[in-house]
Amino acid sequence: MDKRHIPVAAPVFAGNEKQYVNDCLDTTWISSAGKYISAFEESFARFCNVKHAIAVMNGTVALHLPMLALNIGPGDEVIIPTFTYVATANCVTYTGATPIFVDSEPHTWNIDPEKIEAAITPRTKAIIVVHVYGHPSDMQPILDLARKHHLYVIEDAAEAHGAQYHGQVVGGIGDIGTFSFFGNKIITCGEGGMITTNDDSLAAKMRQLKGQGVDPDRRYWFTMVGYNYRMTNIQAALGLAQLEKVDWHLAQRRRVAETYRAHLGKNPDLYLQPELPDCTNSYWMTSLMLGDGLPARDLVMQRMAEHGIETRPFFPPMHVLPIYQNLADGKSFPIADKVSSRGLNLPSSGNLSDEDITFICDCLMDAVKN
């Protein structure tokens, strides 16, 4: 079998990216002011069917600002899935609050709604729901729990641009949604993030916080301690161009995932992340778990790399990380542990050809032989 170079993810520029970025350069509007920032925000708000979209410098600060706006701080607790990227836990820790971990459910690998209530205490202020690898979490029981206990719900939709739950686009279901536009995301600014909400007061507070806390009506007058979390006009130009073709980008990710499923879906030892009824998976990554009878995940990845195919291990759960082990509090998280140890992401870029995917699948089937 031959060798190629196929990255696990790569951006696809198929629209007005060069035109808009060159316009920034030609007009010298390259920093955190310019027409593309407001245009990107307005377009993204329409995309998520929300009143407000707030552009920020990356997905991590998109998570941090809601914590600040909700006055979460020392002594407070925020429930998060243990199976997530570390930024979800870090944004809570930045404020002095404590992330409380909950196990995954076994099908989509998202937070298990049935295990959330047991984690709620009088100190709980919010639940962060992560739409893992593009599949929306089961939001309705989580929203019901939040109303019952007077909690905020934040959607970490960094991996799920355009995913839908019962016809609603993620990022517009909870109190606040957050997105990342890192280079491997479905649409990208290189770096960048967005916050979405329908709450006017929260939106105003987060806008003020992201701009050093300046009074919106009085220049250089600061009424709160804020942060420089602003997106640049160049980033927004890239993002707007990508968003103009978001339906195309989503269609390409779906094509890639469905082609993988056509090749691999009948193998009972390879479990591909599904698309549950009344949900739309955005397929940020084509993600699968290896059956127990197959070789170790890392050995499979090594064998794939020998053919020039980059794969990516699933996130380690937060409770095993050195910085958060002390918060596990003796609890077990068996689903997250298994998913993390047996899961990998296949190359998922929208520019993969069907022939590329056939080659990847052939290599995978060879790599999983004992």
Buried (B, 14 or more C-beta within 10 A) or exposed (E): EEEEEBBBBBBBBBBBBEEBBEBBEEEEBBEBEBBBBBBBBEBBBEBBEBEBBBBBBBBBBBBBBBBBBBEBEEEBBBBBBBBBBBBBBBBBBBBEBBBBBBBBBBBBBBBBBEBBEEBBEEEBBBBBBBBBBBBBBBBEBBBEBBEEBEBBBBBBBBBBBBBBBEEBBBBBBBBBBBBBBBEBBBBBBBBBBBBBBBBEEBBBBBBBBBBBBBEEEEEEEEEEEBBEBBBBBBBBBBBBBBBBBBEBBBEBBBBBBBBBBEBBBEBEEBBBBEBBEEBBBBBBBBBBBBEEEBBEBEBBBEBBBEBBBBBBBBBBBBBBBEEBEEBBEEBEBEBBBBBBBBBBBBBBBBEBEEEBBBBBBEBBEBBBEE
